[in-house]
Amino acid sequence: MGDLLIRGISQATHEQLKARAQAAGVSLQTYVARILERSAAMPTLPDWLAQLDELPRHRQVSGAAAIRDARDELP
């Protein structure tokens, strides 16, 4: 496992992260490591857009119609 030192974050950010870590019942280091791991696991925007382009197209279904249908199902 690698180490990472983060310098130059504001005191307010540090305090907020520390409070969130405490509320989650973990150390600040563990809390921030989890945030970074989740972020690293997500695709970049260009990769995500490329994945969307690979999805099959449904030309017989209108996107606007699908949204209208979904709205009609809302309570």
C-alpha positions as CSV (number, residue, x, y, z in Angstrom):
1,M,0.0,0.0,0.0
2,G,1.3,3.4,-0.9
3,D,1.5,6.6,1.2
4,L,0.2,10.0,0.2
5,L,0.8,13.3,1.9
6,I,-1.6,16.1,1.1
7,R,-0.5,19.6,1.8
8,G,-2.2,22.9,1.4
9,I,-5.9,22.0,2.1
10,S,-7.8,24.7,4.0
11,Q,-8.4,24.4,7.7
12,A,-12.1,24.3,7.1
13,T,-11.8,21.3,4.7
14,H,-9.5,19.5,7.2
15,E,-12.0,20.1,10.0
16,Q,-15.0,18.9,7.8
17,L,-13.2,15.8,6.8
18,K,-12.2,15.1,10.3
19,A,-15.8,15.5,11.6
20,R,-17.1,13.2,8.8
21,A,-14.5,10.6,9.7
22,Q,-15.4,10.8,13.3
23,A,-19.1,10.5,12.5
24,A,-18.3,7.4,10.4
25,G,-16.3,5.9,13.2
26,V,-13.0,5.8,11.4
27,S,-9.7,7.6,11.4
28,L,-9.2,10.6,9.1
29,Q,-6.7,8.6,7.1
30,T,-9.1,5.7,6.6
31,Y,-11.9,8.1,5.6
32,V,-9.8,10.0,3.1
33,A,-8.4,6.8,1.7
34,R,-11.9,5.5,1.1
35,I,-12.9,8.7,-0.7
36,L,-9.8,8.4,-3.0
37,E,-10.4,4.7,-3.6
38,R,-14.0,5.3,-4.7
39,S,-12.9,8.2,-6.9
40,A,-10.1,6.1,-8.5
41,A,-12.6,3.3,-9.2
42,M,-14.9,5.6,-11.2
43,P,-14.2,6.0,-14.9
44,T,-13.0,9.3,-16.2
45,L,-15.6,11.4,-18.0
46,P,-14.1,10.5,-21.5
47,D,-14.1,6.8,-20.6
48,W,-17.7,7.0,-19.3
49,L,-18.8,8.7,-22.5
50,A,-17.0,6.1,-24.6
51,Q,-18.9,3.4,-22.6
52,L,-22.1,5.1,-23.3
53,D,-21.3,5.2,-27.0
54,E,-20.9,1.4,-26.9
55,L,-24.4,0.8,-25.6
56,P,-26.9,-0.5,-28.1
57,R,-29.1,2.1,-29.7
58,H,-32.9,1.8,-29.5
59,R,-33.9,3.9,-32.4
60,Q,-37.6,2.8,-32.2
61,V,-37.9,4.4,-28.8
62,S,-37.9,8.2,-28.5
63,G,-35.9,9.6,-25.5
64,A,-38.4,12.4,-25.0
65,A,-41.3,9.8,-25.0
66,A,-39.5,7.7,-22.5
67,I,-39.0,10.7,-20.2
68,R,-42.7,11.7,-20.6
69,D,-43.7,8.1,-19.7
70,A,-41.5,8.1,-16.7
71,R,-42.9,11.4,-15.5
72,D,-46.4,10.1,-15.9
73,E,-45.6,7.2,-13.6
74,L,-44.5,9.6,-10.8
75,P,-46.9,10.0,-7.9
